[in-house]
Amino acid sequence: MHARTKVTRDQFEVRDDLIVHTPTGAEFTPHSKREESLLVWTGEIGRRLSSGAIYQYDDVLAVMKTVWRERSKISEFTAAFSC
């Protein structure tokens, strides 16, 4: 079994519609109208990084979905109150 390195919210960057897990370079492009549909580039997920960290796909995906939901709520709020 591989060691698990904790995935945290601050490890992600949002660039337009792209979410990047910076330690692994993994990229997620969620479909704006279909919550469970996304394009994934796994980067270095599952591999031992030079830091010794090993990030597991399920852990990274779970936090990425949280980031996407947060971003979606902000976008909906902004659209609702924009003139």
Backbone as XML, in Angstrom:
<?xml version="1.0"?>
<chain id="A" units="angstrom">
  <residue number="1" name="MET">
    <atom name="N" x="0.833" y="-1.182" z="0.000"/>
    <atom name="CA" x="0.000" y="0.000" z="0.000"/>
    <atom name="C" x="0.884" y="1.253" z="0.000"/>
  </residue>
  <residue number="2" name="HIS">
    <atom name="N" x="0.480" y="2.249" z="-0.773"/>
    <atom name="CA" x="1.228" y="3.502" z="-0.850"/>
    <atom name="C" x="0.868" y="4.411" z="0.326"/>
  </residue>
  <residue number="3" name="ALA">
    <atom name="N" x="1.858" y="5.170" z="0.766"/>
    <atom name="CA" x="1.601" y="6.182" z="1.799"/>
    <atom name="C" x="0.690" y="7.252" z="1.203"/>
  </residue>
  <residue number="4" name="ARG">
    <atom name="N" x="-0.070" y="7.874" z="2.065"/>
    <atom name="CA" x="-0.974" y="8.931" z="1.613"/>
    <atom name="C" x="-0.509" y="10.258" z="2.172"/>
  </residue>
  <residue number="5" name="THR">
    <atom name="N" x="-0.334" y="11.228" z="1.291"/>
    <atom name="CA" x="-0.009" y="12.576" z="1.714"/>
    <atom name="C" x="-1.317" y="13.360" z="1.737"/>
  </residue>
  <residue number="6" name="LYS">
    <atom name="N" x="-1.531" y="14.111" z="2.788"/>
    <atom name="CA" x="-2.774" y="14.867" z="2.951"/>
    <atom name="C" x="-2.909" y="15.926" z="1.854"/>
  </residue>
  <residue number="7" name="VAL">
    <atom name="N" x="-4.089" y="15.975" z="1.266"/>
    <atom name="CA" x="-4.420" y="16.966" z="0.245"/>
    <atom name="C" x="-5.171" y="18.102" z="0.930"/>
  </residue>
  <residue number="8" name="THR">
    <atom name="N" x="-4.748" y="19.332" z="0.669"/>
    <atom name="CA" x="-5.391" y="20.489" z="1.287"/>
    <atom name="C" x="-5.863" y="21.477" z="0.220"/>
  </residue>
  <residue number="9" name="ARG">
    <atom name="N" x="-6.848" y="22.275" z="0.589"/>
    <atom name="CA" x="-7.465" y="23.250" z="-0.315"/>
    <atom name="C" x="-6.435" y="24.227" z="-0.903"/>
  </residue>
  <residue number="10" name="ASP">
    <atom name="N" x="-5.466" y="24.631" z="-0.084"/>
    <atom name="CA" x="-4.490" y="25.622" z="-0.535"/>
    <atom name="C" x="-3.489" y="25.083" z="-1.564"/>
  </residue>
  <residue number="11" name="GLN">
    <atom name="N" x="-3.566" y="23.796" z="-1.882"/>
    <atom name="CA" x="-2.698" y="23.210" z="-2.904"/>
    <atom name="C" x="-3.275" y="23.380" z="-4.306"/>
  </residue>
  <residue number="12" name="PHE">
    <atom name="N" x="-4.433" y="24.008" z="-4.421"/>
    <atom name="CA" x="-5.114" y="24.147" z="-5.712"/>
    <atom name="C" x="-5.105" y="25.588" z="-6.198"/>
  </residue>
  <residue number="13" name="GLU">
    <atom name="N" x="-4.978" y="25.737" z="-7.505"/>
    <atom name="CA" x="-5.114" y="27.026" z="-8.172"/>
    <atom name="C" x="-6.267" y="26.912" z="-9.153"/>
  </residue>
  <residue number="14" name="VAL">
    <atom name="N" x="-7.039" y="27.979" z="-9.265"/>
    <atom name="CA" x="-8.114" y="28.022" z="-10.251"/>
    <atom name="C" x="-7.690" y="28.995" z="-11.335"/>
  </residue>
  <residue number="15" name="ARG">
    <atom name="N" x="-7.673" y="28.517" z="-12.567"/>
    <atom name="CA" x="-7.302" y="29.335" z="-13.726"/>
    <atom name="C" x="-8.440" y="29.236" z="-14.734"/>
  </residue>
  <residue number="16" name="ASP">
    <atom name="N" x="-9.266" y="30.273" z="-14.776"/>
    <atom name="CA" x="-10.463" y="30.257" z="-15.616"/>
    <atom name="C" x="-11.301" y="29.032" z="-15.244"/>
  </residue>
  <residue number="17" name="ASP">
    <atom name="N" x="-11.475" y="28.078" z="-16.159"/>
    <atom name="CA" x="-12.273" y="26.885" z="-15.868"/>
    <atom name="C" x="-11.398" y="25.671" z="-15.552"/>
  </residue>
  <residue number="18" name="LEU">
    <atom name="N" x="-10.134" y="25.901" z="-15.298"/>
    <atom name="CA" x="-9.186" y="24.829" z="-15.021"/>
    <atom name="C" x="-8.795" y="24.872" z="-13.546"/>
  </residue>
  <residue number="19" name="ILE">
    <atom name="N" x="-8.783" y="23.704" z="-12.905"/>
    <atom name="CA" x="-8.351" y="23.597" z="-11.510"/>
    <atom name="C" x="-7.078" y="22.752" z="-11.497"/>
  </residue>
  <residue number="20" name="VAL">
    <atom name="N" x="-6.026" y="23.284" z="-10.891"/>
    <atom name="CA" x="-4.723" y="22.617" z="-10.893"/>
    <atom name="C" x="-4.319" y="22.267" z="-9.472"/>
  </residue>
  <residue number="21" name="HIS">
    <atom name="N" x="-3.942" y="21.013" z="-9.265"/>
    <atom name="CA" x="-3.346" y="20.597" z="-7.993"/>
    <atom name="C" x="-1.850" y="20.840" z="-8.160"/>
  </residue>
  <residue number="22" name="THR">
    <atom name="N" x="-1.354" y="21.899" z="-7.554"/>
    <atom name="CA" x="0.005" y="22.357" z="-7.827"/>
    <atom name="C" x="1.116" y="21.363" z="-7.466"/>
  </residue>
  <residue number="23" name="PRO">
    <atom name="N" x="1.024" y="20.592" z="-6.371"/>
    <atom name="CA" x="2.129" y="19.662" z="-6.088"/>
    <atom name="C" x="2.322" y="18.594" z="-7.169"/>
  </residue>
  <residue number="24" name="THR">
    <atom name="N" x="1.241" y="18.134" z="-7.778"/>
    <atom name="CA" x="1.334" y="17.048" z="-8.756"/>
    <atom name="C" x="1.219" y="17.518" z="-10.198"/>
  </residue>
  <residue number="25" name="GLY">
    <atom name="N" x="0.748" y="18.737" z="-10.399"/>
    <atom name="CA" x="0.513" y="19.217" z="-11.756"/>
    <atom name="C" x="-0.756" y="18.650" z="-12.363"/>
  </residue>
  <residue number="26" name="ALA">
    <atom name="N" x="-1.550" y="17.945" z="-11.566"/>
    <atom name="CA" x="-2.804" y="17.381" z="-12.072"/>
    <atom name="C" x="-3.760" y="18.520" z="-12.435"/>
  </residue>
  <residue number="27" name="GLU">
    <atom name="N" x="-4.465" y="18.358" z="-13.554"/>
    <atom name="CA" x="-5.395" y="19.375" z="-14.026"/>
    <atom name="C" x="-6.782" y="18.786" z="-14.177"/>
  </residue>
  <residue number="28" name="PHE">
    <atom name="N" x="-7.771" y="19.560" z="-13.745"/>
    <atom name="CA" x="-9.164" y="19.139" z="-13.823"/>
    <atom name="C" x="-9.954" y="20.239" z="-14.529"/>
  </residue>
  <residue number="29" name="THR">
    <atom name="N" x="-10.708" y="19.843" z="-15.543"/>
    <atom name="CA" x="-11.586" y="20.780" z="-16.227"/>
    <atom name="C" x="-13.004" y="20.237" z="-16.105"/>
  </residue>
  <residue number="30" name="PRO">
    <atom name="N" x="-13.746" y="20.668" z="-15.082"/>
    <atom name="CA" x="-15.120" y="20.185" z="-14.902"/>
    <atom name="C" x="-16.050" y="20.751" z="-15.965"/>
  </residue>
  <residue number="31" name="HIS">
    <atom name="N" x="-17.051" y="19.973" z="-16.325"/>
    <atom name="CA" x="-18.087" y="20.415" z="-17.260"/>
    <atom name="C" x="-19.048" y="21.304" z="-16.481"/>
  </residue>
  <residue number="32" name="SER">
    <atom name="N" x="-19.302" y="22.494" z="-16.967"/>
    <atom name="CA" x="-20.091" y="23.465" z="-16.212"/>
    <atom name="C" x="-21.549" y="23.056" z="-15.982"/>
  </residue>
  <residue number="33" name="LYS">
    <atom name="N" x="-22.102" y="22.189" z="-16.821"/>
    <atom name="CA" x="-23.507" y="21.825" z="-16.673"/>
    <atom name="C" x="-23.729" y="20.388" z="-16.202"/>
  </residue>
  <residue number="34" name="ARG">
    <atom name="N" x="-22.662" y="19.614" z="-16.104"/>
    <atom name="CA" x="-22.779" y="18.216" z="-15.675"/>
    <atom name="C" x="-21.751" y="17.958" z="-14.581"/>
  </residue>
  <residue number="35" name="GLU">
    <atom name="N" x="-22.216" y="17.967" z="-13.346"/>
    <atom name="CA" x="-21.336" y="17.928" z="-12.178"/>
    <atom name="C" x="-20.331" y="16.783" z="-12.187"/>
  </residue>
  <residue number="36" name="GLU">
    <atom name="N" x="-20.721" y="15.617" z="-12.629"/>
    <atom name="CA" x="-19.821" y="14.458" z="-12.566"/>
    <atom name="C" x="-18.993" y="14.266" z="-13.832"/>
  </residue>
  <residue number="37" name="SER">
    <atom name="N" x="-19.063" y="15.211" z="-14.763"/>
    <atom name="CA" x="-18.322" y="15.090" z="-16.005"/>
    <atom name="C" x="-17.120" y="16.030" z="-15.975"/>
  </residue>
  <residue number="38" name="LEU">
    <atom name="N" x="-15.917" y="15.470" z="-16.183"/>
    <atom name="CA" x="-14.736" y="16.320" z="-16.193"/>
    <atom name="C" x="-13.620" y="15.679" z="-16.992"/>
  </residue>
  <residue number="39" name="LEU">
    <atom name="N" x="-12.735" y="16.534" z="-17.458"/>
    <atom name="CA" x="-11.545" y="16.105" z="-18.173"/>
    <atom name="C" x="-10.403" y="16.150" z="-17.166"/>
  </residue>
  <residue number="40" name="VAL">
    <atom name="N" x="-9.601" y="15.091" z="-17.091"/>
    <atom name="CA" x="-8.553" y="14.995" z="-16.080"/>
    <atom name="C" x="-7.201" y="14.700" z="-16.732"/>
  </residue>
  <residue number="41" name="TRP">
    <atom name="N" x="-6.186" y="15.452" z="-16.327"/>
    <atom name="CA" x="-4.792" y="15.141" z="-16.615"/>
    <atom name="C" x="-4.192" y="14.804" z="-15.260"/>
  </residue>
  <residue number="42" name="THR">
    <atom name="N" x="-3.792" y="13.582" z="-15.029"/>
    <atom name="CA" x="-3.407" y="13.137" z="-13.691"/>
    <atom name="C" x="-2.044" y="13.624" z="-13.216"/>
  </residue>
  <residue number="43" name="GLY">
    <atom name="N" x="-1.239" y="14.156" z="-14.108"/>
    <atom name="CA" x="0.060" y="14.675" z="-13.688"/>
    <atom name="C" x="0.848" y="13.606" z="-12.942"/>
  </residue>
  <residue number="44" name="GLU">
    <atom name="N" x="1.323" y="13.929" z="-11.750"/>
    <atom name="CA" x="2.153" y="13.019" z="-10.954"/>
    <atom name="C" x="1.383" y="12.353" z="-9.808"/>
  </residue>
  <residue number="45" name="ILE">
    <atom name="N" x="0.066" y="12.320" z="-9.895"/>
    <atom name="CA" x="-0.721" y="11.654" z="-8.849"/>
    <atom name="C" x="-0.319" y="10.177" z="-8.789"/>
  </residue>
  <residue number="46" name="GLY">
    <atom name="N" x="-0.126" y="9.694" z="-7.567"/>
    <atom name="CA" x="0.227" y="8.288" z="-7.367"/>
    <atom name="C" x="1.718" y="8.005" z="-7.421"/>
  </residue>
  <residue number="47" name="ARG">
    <atom name="N" x="2.504" y="8.997" z="-7.817"/>
    <atom name="CA" x="3.959" y="8.820" z="-7.890"/>
    <atom name="C" x="4.628" y="9.519" z="-6.712"/>
  </residue>
  <residue number="48" name="ARG">
    <atom name="N" x="5.744" y="9.005" z="-6.303"/>
    <atom name="CA" x="6.509" y="9.654" z="-5.234"/>
    <atom name="C" x="7.180" y="10.895" z="-5.828"/>
  </residue>
  <residue number="49" name="LEU">
    <atom name="N" x="6.859" y="12.066" z="-5.266"/>
    <atom name="CA" x="7.439" y="13.322" z="-5.733"/>
    <atom name="C" x="8.821" y="13.508" z="-5.126"/>
  </residue>
  <residue number="50" name="SER">
    <atom name="N" x="9.591" y="14.450" z="-5.633"/>
    <atom name="CA" x="10.942" y="14.695" z="-5.103"/>
    <atom name="C" x="10.904" y="15.053" z="-3.613"/>
  </residue>
  <residue number="51" name="SER">
    <atom name="N" x="9.772" y="15.591" z="-3.159"/>
    <atom name="CA" x="9.609" y="15.912" z="-1.737"/>
    <atom name="C" x="9.346" y="14.676" z="-0.889"/>
  </residue>
  <residue number="52" name="GLY">
    <atom name="N" x="9.080" y="13.553" z="-1.549"/>
    <atom name="CA" x="8.741" y="12.320" z="-0.845"/>
    <atom name="C" x="7.243" y="12.107" z="-0.724"/>
  </residue>
  <residue number="53" name="ALA">
    <atom name="N" x="6.462" y="13.133" z="-1.065"/>
    <atom name="CA" x="4.997" y="13.050" z="-0.966"/>
    <atom name="C" x="4.433" y="12.136" z="-2.050"/>
  </residue>
  <residue number="54" name="ILE">
    <atom name="N" x="3.378" y="11.415" z="-1.671"/>
    <atom name="CA" x="2.620" y="10.608" z="-2.629"/>
    <atom name="C" x="1.150" y="10.974" z="-2.440"/>
  </residue>
  <residue number="55" name="TYR">
    <atom name="N" x="0.557" y="11.578" z="-3.466"/>
    <atom name="CA" x="-0.853" y="11.973" z="-3.410"/>
    <atom name="C" x="-1.685" y="10.927" z="-4.135"/>
  </residue>
  <residue number="56" name="GLN">
    <atom name="N" x="-2.766" y="10.504" z="-3.512"/>
    <atom name="CA" x="-3.657" y="9.508" z="-4.090"/>
    <atom name="C" x="-4.774" y="10.185" z="-4.884"/>
  </residue>
  <residue number="57" name="TYR">
    <atom name="N" x="-5.157" y="9.572" z="-5.994"/>
    <atom name="CA" x="-6.152" y="10.143" z="-6.901"/>
    <atom name="C" x="-7.463" y="10.472" z="-6.193"/>
  </residue>
  <residue number="58" name="ASP">
    <atom name="N" x="-7.996" y="9.540" z="-5.432"/>
    <atom name="CA" x="-9.286" y="9.771" z="-4.769"/>
    <atom name="C" x="-9.239" y="10.969" z="-3.825"/>
  </residue>
  <residue number="59" name="ASP">
    <atom name="N" x="-8.117" y="11.147" z="-3.126"/>
    <atom name="CA" x="-7.970" y="12.276" z="-2.203"/>
    <atom name="C" x="-7.926" y="13.598" z="-2.963"/>
  </residue>
  <residue number="60" name="VAL">
    <atom name="N" x="-7.137" y="13.639" z="-4.036"/>
    <atom name="CA" x="-7.016" y="14.863" z="-4.832"/>
    <atom name="C" x="-8.357" y="15.192" z="-5.483"/>
  </residue>
  <residue number="61" name="LEU">
    <atom name="N" x="-9.030" y="14.189" z="-6.026"/>
    <atom name="CA" x="-10.325" y="14.401" z="-6.681"/>
    <atom name="C" x="-11.366" y="14.936" z="-5.704"/>
  </residue>
  <residue number="62" name="ALA">
    <atom name="N" x="-11.392" y="14.409" z="-4.492"/>
    <atom name="CA" x="-12.375" y="14.856" z="-3.495"/>
    <atom name="C" x="-12.200" y="16.334" z="-3.167"/>
  </residue>
  <residue number="63" name="VAL">
    <atom name="N" x="-10.966" y="16.774" z="-2.973"/>
    <atom name="CA" x="-10.737" y="18.187" z="-2.652"/>
    <atom name="C" x="-10.992" y="19.048" z="-3.894"/>
  </residue>
  <residue number="64" name="MET">
    <atom name="N" x="-10.623" y="18.558" z="-5.078"/>
    <atom name="CA" x="-10.887" y="19.299" z="-6.309"/>
    <atom name="C" x="-12.383" y="19.561" z="-6.454"/>
  </residue>
  <residue number="65" name="LYS">
    <atom name="N" x="-13.217" y="18.571" z="-6.145"/>
    <atom name="CA" x="-14.669" y="18.751" z="-6.244"/>
    <atom name="C" x="-15.158" y="19.819" z="-5.263"/>
  </residue>
  <residue number="66" name="THR">
    <atom name="N" x="-14.558" y="19.875" z="-4.096"/>
    <atom name="CA" x="-14.903" y="20.919" z="-3.125"/>
    <atom name="C" x="-14.547" y="22.292" z="-3.688"/>
  </residue>
  <residue number="67" name="VAL">
    <atom name="N" x="-13.361" y="22.403" z="-4.269"/>
    <atom name="CA" x="-12.926" y="23.669" z="-4.878"/>
    <atom name="C" x="-13.894" y="24.072" z="-5.986"/>
  </residue>
  <residue number="68" name="TRP">
    <atom name="N" x="-14.281" y="23.116" z="-6.833"/>
    <atom name="CA" x="-15.194" y="23.409" z="-7.943"/>
    <atom name="C" x="-16.563" y="23.856" z="-7.433"/>
  </residue>
  <residue number="69" name="ARG">
    <atom name="N" x="-17.078" y="23.188" z="-6.396"/>
    <atom name="CA" x="-18.380" y="23.595" z="-5.839"/>
    <atom name="C" x="-18.301" y="25.007" z="-5.255"/>
  </residue>
  <residue number="70" name="GLU">
    <atom name="N" x="-17.208" y="25.315" z="-4.549"/>
    <atom name="CA" x="-17.020" y="26.664" z="-4.010"/>
    <atom name="C" x="-17.001" y="27.685" z="-5.139"/>
  </residue>
  <residue number="71" name="ARG">
    <atom name="N" x="-16.265" y="27.388" z="-6.179"/>
    <atom name="CA" x="-16.153" y="28.306" z="-7.318"/>
    <atom name="C" x="-17.489" y="28.473" z="-8.023"/>
  </residue>
  <residue number="72" name="SER">
    <atom name="N" x="-18.235" y="27.396" z="-8.164"/>
    <atom name="CA" x="-19.548" y="27.448" z="-8.827"/>
    <atom name="C" x="-20.517" y="28.311" z="-8.038"/>
  </residue>
  <residue number="73" name="LYS">
    <atom name="N" x="-20.492" y="28.187" z="-6.717"/>
    <atom name="CA" x="-21.385" y="28.996" z="-5.873"/>
    <atom name="C" x="-21.036" y="30.476" z="-5.990"/>
  </residue>
  <residue number="74" name="ILE">
    <atom name="N" x="-19.751" y="30.798" z="-6.019"/>
    <atom name="CA" x="-19.328" y="32.194" z="-6.171"/>
    <atom name="C" x="-19.785" y="32.726" z="-7.524"/>
  </residue>
  <residue number="75" name="SER">
    <atom name="N" x="-19.629" y="31.924" z="-8.585"/>
    <atom name="CA" x="-20.050" y="32.352" z="-9.923"/>
    <atom name="C" x="-21.558" y="32.582" z="-9.978"/>
  </residue>
  <residue number="76" name="GLU">
    <atom name="N" x="-22.334" y="31.690" z="-9.374"/>
    <atom name="CA" x="-23.791" y="31.838" z="-9.361"/>
    <atom name="C" x="-24.196" y="33.104" z="-8.593"/>
  </residue>
  <residue number="77" name="PHE">
    <atom name="N" x="-23.546" y="33.352" z="-7.462"/>
    <atom name="CA" x="-23.847" y="34.521" z="-6.649"/>
    <atom name="C" x="-23.520" y="35.798" z="-7.444"/>
  </residue>
  <residue number="78" name="THR">
    <atom name="N" x="-22.361" y="35.823" z="-8.076"/>
    <atom name="CA" x="-21.947" y="36.985" z="-8.852"/>
    <atom name="C" x="-22.913" y="37.237" z="-10.008"/>
  </residue>
  <residue number="79" name="ALA">
    <atom name="N" x="-23.303" y="36.177" z="-10.703"/>
    <atom name="CA" x="-24.235" y="36.327" z="-11.834"/>
    <atom name="C" x="-25.595" y="36.831" z="-11.367"/>
  </residue>
  <residue number="80" name="ALA">
    <atom name="N" x="-26.048" y="36.384" z="-10.212"/>
    <atom name="CA" x="-27.355" y="36.777" z="-9.694"/>
    <atom name="C" x="-27.394" y="38.261" z="-9.333"/>
  </residue>
  <residue number="81" name="PHE">
    <atom name="N" x="-26.254" y="38.824" z="-8.937"/>
    <atom name="CA" x="-26.246" y="40.215" z="-8.474"/>
    <atom name="C" x="-25.545" y="41.174" z="-9.422"/>
  </residue>
  <residue number="82" name="SER">
    <atom name="N" x="-25.144" y="40.700" z="-10.589"/>
    <atom name="CA" x="-24.509" y="41.612" z="-11.546"/>
    <atom name="C" x="-25.568" y="42.357" z="-12.337"/>
  </residue>
  <residue number="83" name="CYS">
    <atom name="N" x="-25.247" y="43.550" z="-12.702"/>
    <atom name="CA" x="-26.205" y="44.394" z="-13.435"/>
    <atom name="C" x="-25.950" y="44.374" z="-14.906"/>
  </residue>
</chain>
